[in-house]
Amino acid sequence: MSAKPYEAHGDSDATAVPAAASLAFLAVGGWLLSTTRPWQKPGHPITLALEWTVSGALLLSGLVLLARCVRTVHGPDGAEEPAGAEN
Protein backbone atom coordinates (compact mmCIF):
# COMPACT_ATOMS: atom_id res chain seq x y z
CA MET A 1 0.00 0.00 0.00
CA SER A 2 1.39 3.37 -0.93
CA ALA A 3 1.61 6.10 1.68
CA LYS A 4 1.69 8.91 -0.90
CA PRO A 5 -1.54 10.56 -2.03
CA TYR A 6 -2.73 9.76 -5.53
CA GLU A 7 -1.65 13.12 -6.95
CA ALA A 8 1.94 12.66 -5.72
CA HIS A 9 2.55 9.59 -7.88
CA GLY A 10 3.23 11.54 -11.06
CA ASP A 11 1.55 11.83 -14.42
CA SER A 12 1.95 8.37 -15.86
CA ASP A 13 2.55 4.82 -14.80
CA ALA A 14 5.35 2.96 -16.56
CA THR A 15 3.68 -0.40 -15.94
CA ALA A 16 0.23 0.39 -17.35
CA VAL A 17 0.91 -0.63 -20.95
CA PRO A 18 2.90 -3.80 -20.12
CA ALA A 19 0.22 -4.85 -17.61
CA ALA A 20 -2.53 -4.34 -20.18
CA ALA A 21 -0.52 -6.26 -22.77
CA SER A 22 0.04 -9.12 -20.36
CA LEU A 23 -3.69 -9.36 -19.65
CA ALA A 24 -4.36 -9.35 -23.39
CA PHE A 25 -1.79 -12.14 -23.90
CA LEU A 26 -3.42 -14.17 -21.13
CA ALA A 27 -6.89 -13.64 -22.62
CA VAL A 28 -5.88 -14.55 -26.17
CA GLY A 29 -3.78 -17.51 -25.00
CA GLY A 30 -6.62 -18.85 -22.86
CA TRP A 31 -9.13 -18.38 -25.65
CA LEU A 32 -6.87 -20.12 -28.15
CA LEU A 33 -6.25 -22.99 -25.75
CA SER A 34 -9.97 -23.43 -25.14
CA THR A 35 -10.77 -23.46 -28.87
CA THR A 36 -8.13 -26.05 -29.79
CA ARG A 37 -9.46 -29.00 -27.82
CA PRO A 38 -8.79 -32.14 -29.87
CA TRP A 39 -11.64 -34.11 -28.30
CA GLN A 40 -14.20 -31.65 -29.73
CA LYS A 41 -12.77 -31.04 -33.17
CA PRO A 42 -10.23 -33.58 -34.32
CA GLY A 43 -7.67 -32.06 -36.59
CA HIS A 44 -4.26 -32.69 -37.98
CA PRO A 45 -1.67 -33.27 -35.22
CA ILE A 46 0.65 -30.61 -36.60
CA THR A 47 -2.13 -28.00 -36.55
CA LEU A 48 -3.04 -28.91 -32.97
CA ALA A 49 0.60 -28.81 -31.87
CA LEU A 50 1.10 -25.42 -33.51
CA GLU A 51 -2.03 -23.97 -31.90
CA TRP A 52 -1.11 -25.34 -28.47
CA THR A 53 2.45 -24.03 -28.83
CA VAL A 54 1.24 -20.53 -29.72
CA SER A 55 -1.29 -20.64 -26.89
CA GLY A 56 1.35 -21.79 -24.40
CA ALA A 57 3.77 -19.10 -25.55
CA LEU A 58 1.09 -16.41 -25.14
CA LEU A 59 0.14 -17.67 -21.69
CA LEU A 60 3.75 -17.89 -20.56
CA SER A 61 4.59 -14.44 -21.96
CA GLY A 62 1.55 -12.96 -20.29
CA LEU A 63 2.45 -14.49 -16.93
CA VAL A 64 6.07 -13.33 -17.12
CA LEU A 65 5.09 -9.81 -18.14
CA LEU A 66 2.45 -9.59 -15.43
CA ALA A 67 4.89 -10.88 -12.80
CA ARG A 68 7.43 -8.24 -13.85
CA CYS A 69 4.79 -5.50 -13.54
CA VAL A 70 3.73 -6.72 -10.10
CA ARG A 71 7.35 -6.93 -8.98
CA THR A 72 7.97 -3.38 -10.26
CA VAL A 73 4.95 -1.96 -8.46
CA HIS A 74 5.24 -3.91 -5.22
CA GLY A 75 9.02 -4.35 -5.09
CA PRO A 76 11.44 -2.39 -2.94
CA ASP A 77 11.63 1.35 -3.58
CA GLY A 78 15.37 1.26 -4.20
CA ALA A 79 16.10 3.69 -1.37
CA GLU A 80 17.36 0.88 0.80
CA GLU A 81 20.92 -0.41 0.62
CA PRO A 82 21.27 -3.88 -0.83
CA ALA A 83 22.02 -6.64 1.64
CA GLY A 84 25.76 -7.11 1.87
CA ALA A 85 26.65 -3.49 1.05
CA GLU A 86 27.78 -2.77 4.58
CA ASN A 87 30.86 -0.68 5.32
DANORHU-V635896 format. One record per backbone hydrogen bond with DSSP energy under -0.5 kcal/mol. CO is the residue of the C=O (numbers start at 1). NH is the residue of the N-H. If there is no record, write none. Layout:
CO_NH + CO_NH
This chain:
5_8 + 6_9 + 7_10 + 12_14 + 13_16 + 15_19 + 16_20 + 17_21 + 18_22 + 19_23 + 20_24 + 21_25 + 22_26 + 23_27 + 24_28 + 25_29 + 26_30 + 27_31 + 28_32 + 29_33 + 30_34 + 31_35 + 32_36 + 33_36 + 36_38 + 37_40 + 37_41 + 44_48 + 45_49 + 46_50 + 47_51 + 48_52 + 49_53 + 50_54 + 51_55 + 52_56 + 53_57 + 54_58 + 55_59 + 56_60 + 57_61 + 58_62 + 59_63 + 60_64 + 61_65 + 62_66 + 63_67 + 64_68 + 65_69 + 66_70 + 67_71 + 68_72 + 69_73 + 70_74 + 71_75 + 82_85
